[in-house]
């Protein structure tokens, strides 16, 4: 059975889930209207806020495509990286508010990457969401400084809710 990218034209298509899960697995993204209303609520608290910056680090292209498409509803500036080395390079100039990290990367693990990102004083306020198929190792998550751990398979709504919460945390802390 060939693997194809999910359609992003239909908000109920499961876009953002892994293609093998999107078909008939009961996963669905939030409707565009609801996502847009929630994104607008972020900007109506105390006037316009700066555009959120989100870095997605995963060696799975489907995660880049799916998460990036869903996060557009938050009106965020999104960058992606496939390796730890690439992520460090992007983060040094991009200064993300949130990093969504896979644990299993080709050149490092996400825990080490989180630690390395947090070691940069310019990224001290960085919020980290681990999005991975690996079972959580609570000590590794805590030592690396993870704020949220989401397992794969994941529901896009749960991820977007976590991103919204973490964006709220950066607004309070920043």
PyMOL commands that set and color helices and strands:
alter all, ss='L'
color gray80, all
select helices_A, chain A and resi 19-22+32-43+61-74+84-94+110-118+121-123+138-144+156-173
alter helices_A, ss='H'
color red, helices_A
select strands_A, chain A and resi 53-57+77-81+98-101+127-132+148-151
alter strands_A, ss='S'
color yellow, strands_A
deselect
rebuild
show_as cartoon
